[in-house]
Amino acid sequence: MNLNPSDDIGASSWFVEMDGHRILLDAGTHPKLDGKEALPLYGEIANESVDAIALSHCHHDHVGSLPVALRQFPNAHVYMTELSYFLIERVLHNSVNVMMRQREEFGIEEYPLYTHREVDDLAYLFQGCKYNREVPWSVPPHRGRAESPSPTLEFYDAGHALGSAGIMIRGRRETFFYTGDVCFQDQTLLKGARFEDVSADVMLVETTRGAREIPAGQTRQSEVDRLVEAIHSVSEQKGAILIPVFALGRTQEILAQLALLMQEGKLRKQPVYIGGLGRVYTEIYDLEAHRVHRQHTNLKLTEALNLIVLDRDKMEKIKLSGGRLFVLTAGMMSEKTAAHELATRMVGDERQAIFFVGYADHETPGGRLKAAKHGETFHFSNSGGELTRRCRVEDFDLTAHANRDELVDFVGRVGPKKVLLGHGLPEARQWMEEEIKRRFPKIKVFQPTPGGSLEV
């Protein structure tokens, strides 16, 4: 059952039953909705039992409602990769902080949806698993299922962010594979997904980039080269550069790219301003470098770069000149984030530049800025109000998600009987469905609707 409350990327959560056992795959929150509306449709399974919750990775749209799910299913054990295990409590505690701030600043009375104490009390349920190790679901003995062997879980490195995984479920007769968010290409730090041995009867596939066609000749390196030229151009105009990023994953990949470019002499060495949470996750990336399937294992970002944490006081006073580089959360410029606050100073100044390096939903401040034409007045956000875009805005395709053709190729290599499409806008899923049917007509394709269930 698809528990995403809306027909878009939204809050990732899937309820799966196999051999009489039940599991949740992910427990996210919707980045564009507030309060209880941001939660998955847990009410649809209120009368069900859940034996386990498996997490694909630690981005909020995949784990942000985990304590709420465990409140409903207190006997469920939570499985994730070992690397996600090091992150999950920090991610959830930060979510509490954000919700408490939003309650105060925006009057959202339902916040926080859970507390710091609740996160601490639930942590004993969390279990970190190695990649490519098969583990059974834990079924408490009082449920009387000794006669029904538990299905197993196995995590495959998805190459998307630290600890990200595709999840294999194996039952007595069938196999089910959930890609989670996946990147098949090598990024600056993380190497691409290791899905070579995946074989499954049914697949659940993300479609984030299903509506995005890659221009002929475009590569990751060509985008990096274009970014270098753009940074030089802004520096010559005595402006500054803001790169809005997600704290986990995008921040570290961009910092690594900047560090390498400085080492190669393609960019001048200079301080890089980041957010406090981005700094925390960057330190974890450094500490866990030896355990990750990655490139540049000896590159320690906190040593290779002069990183300066930009607090609110500094952000209000710092001069936006001299080619200063800001790598700040959040990637979609949500209100009250560092990227949002700095952007309100930069948008109306033609010397400044805002460079996007990842996905930004069209209904977020970042998405509205990307859509605005030069000289156009547009609604940035409720707190930012109406702004006139005079700054330089560019989009660099340095994604952590698989391109649509790579996903279709992967489906063809695995050759499942059935494919479920999720985690994408309607037009993205539709392109994927049509392309899979065209290339692999024997594979049945489904698009589960919010709250919709399928027997496959």
C-alpha positions as CSV (number, residue, x, y, z in Angstrom):
1,M,0.0,0.0,0.0
2,N,1.2,3.5,-0.9
3,L,1.0,5.6,2.2
4,N,2.2,8.8,0.6
5,P,-0.5,11.4,1.4
6,S,-0.2,13.1,-2.0
7,D,0.4,12.3,-5.7
8,D,4.0,13.6,-5.8
9,I,7.4,12.8,-4.3
10,G,5.9,13.6,-0.9
11,A,6.3,11.4,2.3
12,S,7.8,8.1,1.4
13,S,6.2,5.1,3.2
14,W,5.1,1.7,1.8
15,F,3.2,-1.0,3.7
16,V,4.2,-4.5,2.4
17,E,2.8,-7.9,3.4
18,M,4.6,-11.1,2.5
19,D,4.0,-14.6,3.8
20,G,1.7,-13.2,6.6
21,H,4.4,-10.8,7.8
22,R,4.1,-7.0,7.5
23,I,6.7,-4.3,7.1
24,L,6.9,-0.6,6.5
25,L,9.5,0.6,4.0
26,D,10.4,4.1,5.1
27,A,8.5,6.5,7.3
28,G,8.9,10.0,5.8
29,T,7.3,13.4,6.1
30,H,6.1,15.6,3.2
31,P,8.5,18.6,2.7
32,K,5.7,20.9,1.4
33,L,3.0,20.1,4.1
34,D,2.8,21.1,7.7
35,G,1.6,19.4,10.9
36,K,-0.2,16.1,10.6
37,E,-0.9,16.7,7.0
38,A,2.8,16.0,6.3
39,L,2.5,12.4,7.7
40,P,2.0,9.3,5.7
41,L,-1.5,7.8,5.7
42,Y,-0.9,5.7,8.8
43,G,-4.6,5.7,9.5
44,E,-5.1,3.4,6.5
45,I,-3.3,0.6,8.4
46,A,-4.5,1.5,11.9
47,N,-5.9,-2.0,12.3
48,E,-2.8,-3.8,11.0
49,S,0.2,-5.1,12.9
50,V,3.7,-4.2,11.7
51,D,6.6,-6.5,12.5
52,A,9.4,-4.3,11.2
53,I,10.3,-0.9,9.7
54,A,13.1,-0.7,7.1
55,L,14.7,2.6,6.2
56,S,16.3,3.3,2.9
57,H,18.2,6.4,4.0
58,C,18.1,9.3,6.4
59,H,16.5,12.2,4.4
60,H,13.4,13.6,6.1
61,D,11.1,12.6,3.3
62,H,12.0,9.0,4.1
63,V,12.5,9.0,7.9
64,G,10.9,12.2,9.3
65,S,7.8,10.5,10.8
66,L,9.6,7.4,12.2
67,P,8.7,8.1,15.9
68,V,5.0,8.6,14.9
69,A,5.0,5.2,13.1
70,L,6.6,3.6,16.2
71,R,3.9,5.1,18.4
72,Q,1.4,3.2,16.3
73,F,3.5,0.1,16.0
74,P,5.5,-0.1,19.3
75,N,6.6,-3.7,18.7
76,A,8.2,-3.1,15.4
77,H,12.0,-3.2,15.1
78,V,13.7,-0.7,12.9
79,Y,16.3,-1.8,10.4
80,M,18.7,0.4,8.5
81,T,22.3,0.3,7.3
82,E,25.1,0.7,9.8
83,L,25.9,4.1,8.3
84,S,22.3,5.3,8.6
85,Y,22.4,4.1,12.2
86,F,25.1,6.7,13.0
87,L,22.8,9.4,11.5
88,I,19.3,8.6,12.4
89,E,19.1,10.0,15.9
90,R,20.8,13.3,14.9
91,V,18.4,13.6,12.0
92,L,15.3,13.0,14.2
93,H,16.6,15.3,17.0
94,N,17.1,18.1,14.4
95,S,13.6,17.5,13.2
96,V,12.3,18.1,16.7
97,N,14.3,21.4,16.8
98,V,12.9,22.5,13.5
99,M,9.3,21.7,14.5
100,M,9.6,23.6,17.8
101,R,10.9,26.6,15.9
102,Q,8.1,26.4,13.4
103,R,5.5,26.1,16.2
104,E,6.9,29.4,17.6
105,E,7.4,31.3,14.4
106,F,4.4,30.0,12.3
107,G,1.9,29.1,15.0
108,I,1.7,25.4,14.0
109,E,0.0,24.1,17.1
110,E,0.4,20.4,16.1
111,Y,4.2,20.7,16.3
112,P,6.3,19.0,17.5
113,L,4.9,15.7,16.2
114,Y,7.3,14.0,18.6
115,T,9.8,15.1,21.3
116,H,13.5,14.7,22.1
117,R,12.6,12.3,24.9
118,E,10.5,10.2,22.6
119,V,13.5,9.9,20.1
120,D,15.8,8.8,23.0
121,D,13.3,6.3,24.3
122,L,12.8,4.7,20.9
123,A,16.5,4.4,20.0
124,Y,16.9,0.9,21.5
125,L,14.7,-0.4,18.6
126,F,17.1,0.8,16.0
127,Q,19.4,-1.8,14.4
128,G,22.2,-1.2,12.0
129,C,22.9,-3.8,9.3
130,K,25.8,-4.4,7.0
131,Y,25.3,-4.1,3.3
132,N,24.7,-7.5,1.6
133,R,23.9,-9.4,4.8
134,E,20.6,-11.2,4.9
135,V,18.7,-10.7,8.1
136,P,15.2,-12.1,9.2
137,W,12.5,-9.8,10.4
138,S,12.2,-10.0,14.2
139,V,8.8,-11.4,15.1
140,P,8.0,-11.4,18.9
141,P,7.0,-14.9,20.0
142,H,3.7,-13.9,21.5
143,R,2.3,-13.4,18.0
144,G,2.2,-17.1,17.5
145,R,3.9,-17.1,14.1
146,A,6.5,-19.8,14.7
147,E,5.0,-21.9,11.9
148,S,5.5,-19.0,9.4
149,P,9.2,-18.4,8.8
150,S,10.1,-14.7,8.6
151,P,11.0,-13.1,5.3
152,T,14.4,-11.7,5.2
153,L,15.9,-8.2,4.5
154,E,19.1,-7.3,2.6
155,F,20.4,-3.8,2.1
156,Y,22.2,-2.9,-1.2
157,D,24.3,0.2,-1.5
158,A,22.3,2.8,-3.4
159,G,25.0,5.4,-4.0
160,H,22.6,8.3,-3.2
161,A,23.8,9.6,0.2
162,L,25.7,8.2,3.2
163,G,24.1,5.0,4.3
164,S,21.5,4.9,1.5
165,A,20.2,1.5,0.4
166,G,17.9,-0.4,-1.9
167,I,16.0,-3.0,0.2
168,M,15.5,-6.6,-0.9
169,I,12.7,-8.6,0.8
170,R,12.8,-12.4,0.3
171,G,9.9,-14.6,1.1
172,R,9.3,-18.3,0.7
173,R,8.5,-18.1,-3.0
174,E,8.8,-14.4,-4.0
175,T,11.2,-11.5,-3.9
176,F,10.5,-7.8,-3.7
177,F,13.1,-5.1,-4.3
178,Y,12.7,-1.4,-3.3
179,T,15.2,0.9,-5.0
180,G,14.8,3.8,-2.5
181,D,16.5,6.8,-3.9
182,V,19.3,5.6,-6.1
183,C,22.3,7.0,-8.1
184,F,24.0,4.8,-10.6
185,Q,26.7,7.2,-11.6
186,D,29.7,8.0,-9.4
187,Q,29.3,11.3,-7.6
188,T,32.3,13.3,-6.4
189,L,32.6,11.3,-3.2
190,L,30.1,8.4,-3.3
191,K,30.5,5.7,-6.0
192,G,27.4,4.6,-7.8
193,A,24.9,2.0,-6.7
194,R,25.9,-1.6,-6.3
195,F,22.8,-3.2,-7.6
196,E,24.6,-5.7,-10.0
197,D,23.3,-8.8,-8.3
198,V,19.7,-7.7,-7.8
199,S,17.1,-10.2,-8.9
200,A,13.4,-9.8,-8.0
201,D,9.9,-10.8,-9.0
202,V,8.5,-7.4,-8.1
203,M,10.2,-4.0,-8.0
204,L,9.3,-0.7,-6.5
205,V,11.2,2.0,-8.4
206,E,11.8,5.7,-7.7
207,T,11.0,8.1,-10.5
208,T,12.3,11.5,-9.3
209,R,13.9,12.4,-12.7
210,G,11.4,10.6,-14.9
211,A,10.3,13.9,-16.6
212,R,13.9,15.2,-17.1
213,E,15.6,14.5,-20.5
214,I,19.4,14.7,-20.4
215,P,20.7,16.9,-23.2
216,A,23.0,15.3,-25.7
217,G,26.6,15.5,-24.7
218,Q,25.9,16.6,-21.1
219,T,28.0,14.8,-18.5
220,R,28.7,15.4,-14.8
221,Q,32.2,16.6,-15.8
222,S,30.8,19.1,-18.3
223,E,28.5,20.4,-15.6
224,V,31.4,20.8,-13.2
225,D,33.3,22.7,-15.9
226,R,30.3,25.0,-16.4
227,L,30.1,25.6,-12.7
228,V,33.8,26.6,-12.5
229,E,33.3,29.1,-15.3
230,A,30.2,30.5,-13.6
231,I,32.0,31.0,-10.3
232,H,34.8,32.8,-12.0
233,S,32.3,35.1,-13.9
234,V,30.5,36.1,-10.6
235,S,33.8,36.7,-8.8
236,E,34.9,39.0,-11.6
237,Q,31.7,41.0,-11.0
238,K,32.6,41.2,-7.3
239,G,29.5,39.3,-6.3
240,A,28.9,36.2,-4.1
241,I,27.6,32.7,-4.9
242,L,25.0,30.9,-2.9
243,I,24.6,27.1,-3.5
244,P,21.5,25.9,-1.7
245,V,21.9,22.2,-0.6
246,F,20.5,19.5,1.6
247,A,22.5,19.2,4.8
248,L,23.1,15.5,4.3
249,G,24.6,14.4,1.1
250,R,24.5,17.4,-1.2
251,T,26.5,19.6,1.2
252,Q,29.3,17.0,1.3
253,E,29.4,16.3,-2.4
254,I,29.6,20.0,-3.3
255,L,32.2,20.7,-0.7
256,A,34.3,17.8,-2.0
257,Q,34.0,19.2,-5.5
258,L,35.1,22.6,-4.4
259,A,38.0,21.1,-2.4
260,L,39.2,19.2,-5.5
261,L,38.9,22.2,-7.7
262,M,40.9,24.3,-5.3
263,Q,43.6,21.7,-5.0
264,E,43.8,21.5,-8.8
265,G,44.1,25.3,-9.1
266,K,40.8,25.7,-11.0
267,L,39.3,27.8,-8.2
268,R,41.2,30.0,-5.8
269,K,41.5,28.9,-2.3
270,Q,39.1,30.7,0.0
271,P,36.8,30.2,2.9
272,V,33.5,28.3,2.3
273,Y,30.5,29.3,4.5
274,I,28.3,26.5,5.6
275,G,25.4,25.9,8.1
276,G,25.9,24.2,11.5
277,L,24.0,21.1,10.6
278,G,25.9,20.8,7.3
279,R,29.1,21.0,9.4
280,V,27.9,18.1,11.7
281,Y,27.2,15.8,8.8
282,T,30.4,16.8,7.0
283,E,32.4,15.6,10.1
284,I,30.5,12.3,10.0
285,Y,31.4,11.9,6.3
286,D,35.0,12.4,7.3
287,L,34.9,10.0,10.2
288,E,33.2,7.3,8.2
289,A,35.2,7.7,5.0
290,H,37.0,4.4,5.6
291,R,33.8,2.4,5.7
292,V,32.1,3.9,2.7
293,H,32.2,2.8,-1.0
294,R,33.6,6.1,-2.2
295,Q,36.2,8.0,-4.1
296,H,38.9,10.1,-2.5
297,T,38.9,8.2,0.8
298,N,41.8,10.3,2.1
299,L,40.0,13.6,1.4
300,K,38.9,15.0,4.7
301,L,36.6,17.9,4.0
302,T,37.1,19.6,7.3
303,E,40.9,19.7,6.7
304,A,40.9,20.4,2.9
305,L,38.6,23.4,3.2
306,N,38.5,26.5,5.5
307,L,34.9,25.9,6.6
308,I,33.1,28.7,8.4
309,V,29.8,28.1,10.1
310,L,27.5,31.0,9.3
311,D,25.1,31.8,12.2
312,R,22.2,34.2,11.9
313,D,24.2,37.2,13.2
314,K,27.0,36.7,10.7
315,M,24.6,36.1,7.9
316,E,22.8,39.4,8.5
317,K,26.1,41.4,8.5
318,I,28.4,39.6,6.1
319,K,29.3,41.4,2.9
320,L,28.1,39.8,-0.3
321,S,31.2,40.5,-2.4
322,G,34.5,39.2,-3.5
323,G,33.3,35.9,-4.9
324,R,32.4,34.6,-1.5
325,L,31.1,31.0,-1.5
326,F,28.0,30.0,0.5
327,V,27.0,26.3,0.6
328,L,23.9,26.5,2.8
329,T,20.8,24.5,3.7
330,A,18.1,24.0,2.6
331,G,18.2,22.8,-1.0
332,M,14.6,24.0,-1.7
333,M,15.1,27.2,0.3
334,S,12.4,26.4,2.9
335,E,11.5,29.4,5.1
336,K,13.7,30.2,8.1
337,T,16.6,28.2,6.7
338,A,20.0,29.8,6.0
339,A,19.7,29.5,2.2
340,H,16.2,31.2,2.3
341,E,17.4,34.1,4.5
342,L,20.5,34.8,2.5
343,A,18.6,34.5,-0.8
344,T,16.3,37.3,0.3
345,R,19.4,39.6,0.4
346,M,20.7,38.4,-3.0
347,V,17.8,38.0,-5.3
348,G,17.4,41.7,-6.1
349,D,21.1,42.4,-6.7
350,E,22.5,41.7,-10.2
351,R,26.0,41.1,-8.9
352,Q,24.9,38.1,-6.9
353,A,24.4,34.5,-8.1
354,I,22.3,31.5,-6.8
355,F,23.4,28.2,-8.3
356,F,21.1,25.1,-7.8
357,V,22.8,21.7,-7.9
358,G,19.8,19.5,-7.1
359,Y,16.0,19.1,-7.1
360,A,13.8,21.9,-6.0
361,D,10.0,21.4,-6.1
362,H,8.2,24.1,-8.1
363,E,6.0,24.9,-5.1
364,T,8.9,25.7,-2.8
365,P,10.8,29.1,-2.6
366,G,13.7,27.6,-4.5
367,G,11.4,26.2,-7.2
368,R,9.7,29.6,-7.6
369,L,13.0,31.4,-7.8
370,K,14.2,28.9,-10.5
371,A,11.0,29.6,-12.5
372,A,11.2,33.4,-12.3
373,K,12.6,35.3,-15.3
374,H,15.2,38.0,-14.9
375,G,13.4,41.3,-13.9
376,E,10.2,39.4,-12.9
377,T,8.6,40.1,-9.6
378,F,7.4,36.9,-8.0
379,H,6.2,35.5,-4.7
380,F,9.2,34.0,-3.0
381,S,7.6,32.9,0.3
382,N,5.2,34.1,3.0
383,S,8.1,35.5,5.1
384,G,10.2,36.7,2.1
385,G,7.2,38.2,0.3
386,E,7.4,39.6,-3.3
387,L,10.9,39.8,-4.7
388,T,12.2,41.0,-8.1
389,R,14.7,38.6,-9.5
390,R,17.8,40.5,-10.7
391,C,20.5,38.1,-9.5
392,R,22.0,35.4,-11.7
393,V,20.2,32.0,-11.3
394,E,21.5,28.8,-12.9
395,D,20.8,25.1,-12.6
396,F,23.7,22.6,-12.6
397,D,22.8,18.9,-13.1
398,L,24.9,17.4,-10.3
399,T,22.1,15.1,-9.1
400,A,22.2,12.3,-6.6
401,H,19.3,10.6,-8.3
402,A,19.4,8.1,-11.2
403,N,18.5,9.5,-14.6
404,R,15.3,8.1,-16.1
405,D,17.0,6.1,-18.8
406,E,19.3,4.5,-16.2
407,L,16.3,3.4,-14.2
408,V,14.6,1.9,-17.3
409,D,17.8,0.0,-18.2
410,F,18.0,-1.3,-14.6
411,V,14.4,-2.6,-14.8
412,G,15.3,-4.4,-18.0
413,R,18.4,-6.0,-16.5
414,V,16.5,-7.3,-13.5
415,G,13.5,-8.4,-15.6
416,P,10.8,-8.5,-12.9
417,K,7.3,-9.7,-13.6
418,K,5.8,-6.5,-12.1
419,V,7.1,-2.9,-11.5
420,L,5.5,-0.4,-9.1
421,L,6.4,3.3,-9.7
422,G,6.6,5.8,-6.9
423,H,8.5,8.8,-5.5
424,G,7.9,11.1,-8.5
425,L,5.6,13.6,-10.0
426,P,2.7,12.2,-12.2
427,E,4.4,13.2,-15.4
428,A,7.6,11.5,-14.3
429,R,5.9,8.3,-13.4
430,Q,3.9,8.4,-16.7
431,W,7.0,8.7,-18.8
432,M,8.6,5.8,-16.9
433,E,5.5,3.6,-17.4
434,E,5.3,4.2,-21.1
435,E,9.0,3.6,-21.7
436,I,9.0,0.4,-19.7
437,K,6.0,-0.9,-21.5
438,R,7.5,0.1,-24.9
439,R,10.9,-1.6,-24.2
440,F,9.8,-4.5,-22.1
441,P,6.1,-5.3,-23.0
442,K,6.0,-8.4,-20.8
443,I,6.6,-6.4,-17.6
444,K,3.4,-5.2,-16.0
445,V,3.6,-1.7,-14.6
446,F,1.5,-0.1,-11.8
447,Q,1.3,3.4,-10.3
448,P,-0.2,3.0,-6.8
449,T,-2.3,6.0,-5.8
450,P,-2.1,7.5,-2.3
451,G,-3.8,5.0,0.1
452,G,-4.1,2.6,-2.8
453,S,-3.2,-1.1,-2.3
454,L,-2.2,-3.7,-4.9
455,E,-1.9,-7.5,-4.7
456,V,1.1,-8.4,-6.8
